[in-house]
Amino acid sequence: MNSHVNGEVNCNYITSHTNGTMDMKKALIQQNFNQSKKEQLDQERLPVLEGAYNTILQELGEDPERDGLLKTPLRAAKAMQFFTKGYNENIDDILNNAIFDENHDEIVIVKDIDVFSLCEHHLVPFFGKVHIGYLPSRKVVGLSKLARIVEIFSRRLQVQERLTKQIALAINDALQPLGVAVVMEASHMCMVMRGVQKMNSKTVTSTMHGIFRDDPKSREEFLSLIKQ
């Protein structure tokens, strides 16, 4: 839209543009404030976590005071906070100003998104790839935000089945698309390093909503595209 009409400034354009800029600034200020609160909370919790890891080392028969382990409880505590940082993040912060009106009526797919998480049963990692597809209903999201959604839920204590569903539901709630499909394939260290110790085992989970659940043709199209 032109900002001038018959040589005069278009006030509606200026008002809309100004309001949009102000809203964005407010969102950034709020996001920075939330981040500061999260960092402060992490710092407050750090000594307790450090003490817990110190106890674990002692109960394993180790000496936390020897050179190699002197700072291990602190390093482990900081690492665990990072591995579980998804508890301090939410979808609204991630998707703020990243959903757009767009008349696109074909499947959008982002595949091979790296995923790392911690199994809630043994606190050991599982990792692999996530493939996401959705059929828009006049709304699309910035593609990098799909990877950020994966990050939010994977950086919590998880089971793969729940993680797969949480990703799909978050996209479905945010975009209200005609359909959402998520497939995850992962290797679990609880199977590789302990238990059955099957080195090459992989677990595949999927969840389908809307047209991908109800229409076999659409489901097959999505599955064939992620295999390419």
Protein Blocks (a to p, Z undefined) as FASTA:
>chain_A
ZZbeghiacfklmmmmmmmmmmmmmmmmmmmmmmmmmmmmmmmmmmmmmmmmmmmmmmno
pafkbmklmmmmmmmmmmmmmmmmmmmgcfklmmgopaccdddfbdcddehiacddddfk
lopacddddddddddehiacdfklmmmmmmmmmmcccdfklmmmmmmmmmmmmnopabdc
dddddddfklmmgmjopakbccdddddehjllmmmklmmmmmmmmmZZ
